[in-house]
């Protein structure tokens, strides 16, 4: 049997792995599944349709799987799905999706610090760090190994590219390109996220040419300030044999040419601070 504190309220219909731990005064709902080695601390509430994988640690006061804060929600059975090896710190809130068949999804090995809010239909991939009090509106997507500074706010439907870094207290209203450092209100691409890229251990970076290619890509796309134009993307094409530049190219092309997207955060102009 799992280790369940006697003060916890666990619905008999919940599926809890024998190696999971449920702390004091936690509340676990009927439709919850919790995987091997996951630790749920005191006063955590997990309710609704929720699947939590293995070896996660959910710290005191977190609330996972409750109804979305979306006026369109009409009670449909929507899902929160969380992978493995995540750390979800104190008072994090993760809401279910809005419409039947949809989900809010968090991958593996992410750190969500205290008071982070993950709204309905968000998708967080793997190895992401989100600092304290960040608010993600509905349908936000964050690619792997991005880092988000504290108290940043995200408009609905924006994307953050892999290995991007968002500065603290930034207001993110458009897509954040991969491998870039974005900061401000209004936000601007300030530089290439070289420190984050070097620390990531990406195998492609063993070839020094990849650094050079990414620096060229940053200059081509963002050094002039303003929005990215079609001619900027064409100038990038000779560098597409590099995997990371290719990912950047397709991300930027989608953000700037798909009319359903919100657009791309521009570069820092010469007169901006």
N, C-alpha and C positions, 0 to 999 in steps of 0.2 A: 504494500500500500504506500501511496505517497505520504510525505510528512506534512500533515495539515494541522495547524495550530487549533486548539479547541475553541478559540473564539472566532475563527474564520467561518464565513457563511458560504458553503459550497453546495450548489444545486446537485442533487444525485444524478442528474442527466449529463453533467459535465464530464469530459474525458480528460483525465489527468494521468500522465505517465507515472509509473511507480517511483521513479527517481526524482520527480519534481518536488518542490517545497512551496508551501502556501503559508504565509506569515499571519500574525495576529490581526484580527478584524478585517482581513481581506474579504472581498465579495466576488464570487465566481459564479457566473450565470449558467443557465441550462445548456446553451448552445456553444459553449467554449471548449476548445481543445488545446491542451498544453503539453508540450513535448518533453523529452528526456532531459533531466538536469536543469530545467528552467527554475529559477528562484523568483517567487512573487513575494514582495515584502509587505510590511504592515500597511493597512488601510488602502491597498490597491483595489480598484474596481475594474473587473473585466466582465463585460456583459454584451449581449447581442451575439451575432454570428462572428466568432473570432477564432482564428487558427494561429497558434504561437508555436514556433519550432523548438529546437533543442538549445540548451545551454545559454538561454537568455537570462538577464538579470533585470527585473523590473523593480525600481526603487519605490520607497513609500509615497503614497498619495497619488500615483499615476492613475489615469482613467482611460481605459482602452475599450473601443467597440461601442460606445454609446451613440445615440442617434446623431446624424450630422446636423450642424447648425445651418441648415439650408431650408428656406421656406417652401421649396418645391418637394421636400421629402414627405411622402405619404404613408410611411410605415412598411415599405417593401423590405424583404429579407436581404439586405446587402451585407458585405463582408469586410472585415479587416484581416489581412494575412501578413504575418510577421515571420521572417526566416530564422536563421540561427546566429548565435553568438553576438546578439545585440545588447547594448546597455542603455536602458531607458530610465533616465534619472527622475528625481522627485518632481511630482505634479505635472509631468508631461501628459498631454491629452491627444489621443489619436482617435478620430471619428470615422465611422463607417461611411461607405459611399451612399449616393443619393438614390439611384434607380436600381431596380431588380437586375441581378446578373452582374453588377459592377462591384469593384472592390477598391479599398485603400490598401496599398501594398508597400511593405518595407522589406528590403532584402536581408543581407547578412553583414555582420561585423560593423554595424553602425553605432555611433555614440550620439544620443540625443540628450543634451544637458537639461538642467532643471527648467521647467516652465515652457518648454517648446510646445507649440501647438501645430499638429498635423491635421489639416481639414480633410473633408470628404474627397475621395477620388485622387488623392496624391499618390505618386509613385516615387519611392526612394530606392535607389539601387544599393550598391555595396560599398563598405569602407568609408562612409560619409561621416563627417564630424559637424554637428550643428550645436553652436554655443547657446548660452542661456537666453531664454525669453524671445527666441525667434518665432515668428508667426507665419505659417504657410497657409495661404488661402486655398480654395478648392482647385483641384486639377493641376497643381504644381508638380513638375517632374524634376528630379535631381539625379544626375548621372553619377557614376561611381567615383569615389575618392575626392569629391568636392568638399570644401571647408567653408562653413557659413559663420560669420562673426555674430556676436551677441546683439540681440534686439533689432536685427534686420527684419524688415517687413516685405512680404512677397505678394504681389497681385495675383489673382487667379489666372490659371492657364500659362504661366511663364515656365520656362525650362532653364536649368542650370547645367552647363556642360561638364564633362568629366575633368577632374583635376583643376577646376576653377576655384578661385577664392573670392568670397564676398566679404567686404569690410564691415565692421560693426556699425550698426545703426543706419545702414544703407536702405534706400527705398527702391526695391526692385520691381519695375513695372514692365520690363521687356526681357527677352531671353539673354542669358549670360553665356558668352561663348566659351568653349572649352579652353583650358590651359591659361586663361587670362585672370588678372587681378582686377576686380571691379569694386568701386567704392563711391559713395556719395549720395546726395539727394538734391538734384537729379543724379542718377548714377552714370559713371563713365568708366570705360576700360582704361586703367591707369598704366598697366605694364603687363608683360608676360609673367606668369606665376612661376618664376624660375626656381625659387626655393621649394615650393610645393612639389614641383616636377622632379627635382633632384632627390627629394626625400621619398618619393613614391616607390622607388625601386623598379620602375618600368624597364623591362629588358631592352626595349628599342633604344633607350638612352645610352646604352653601352657604346653605341656608335656616335661619336661627337658630331657627325653630320646632322643628326636629328636636332640637336640644340640650335645649330646654325639655321636649319630649315624653319624651325618654330620662330626664331627671332626674325627671319625674313617675312614669315607669314604675318607676324604682329605688325611689322612696319608697313606691309602692303595693305593690310585691312584697316588699321586703326591709327597710324601715326598722323594722318592728315586731319583727324577729327571729323565730326559729322558722321553720316550714315555710310554703310558699305554699299558700293555701286557694282553693277555688273562687270565693269572693266577691272575692278579690284579682284573679283573672283577669277576672271580670265588670266590675270597676271599671276595668280596663285597656281594655275594648272601645271606648270613645269615641276612643281614640288610634290605632286600627288603620289609619287612612288613611295613617300614616307607615310606610314600608316597613320600617325598622329595628325599630320597635316591633312591627310585625306578626311579624317573624321571631322576636323575643324572646318574644312571646306564644305562638306555636306550639311553640317549643322548650320553654318552661316547661310548657305544657299537656301535651306528650308526656312530659316527665320526671316529672311529678307524677301523671298519670292512667293511663299505660301500665304495667300490672303487671309487664311484662317488663323494665322499666328499673329502675335502682338508686335512683332518686329524685334530688332536686335539693339542692345545697348551700344551706343556709339563710342568712338574713341574720344580721347581728351583733346580738345582744340588748343591752339597755342595760347589763347587768352584765358583759358579756364584755370581754376586752382584745384 
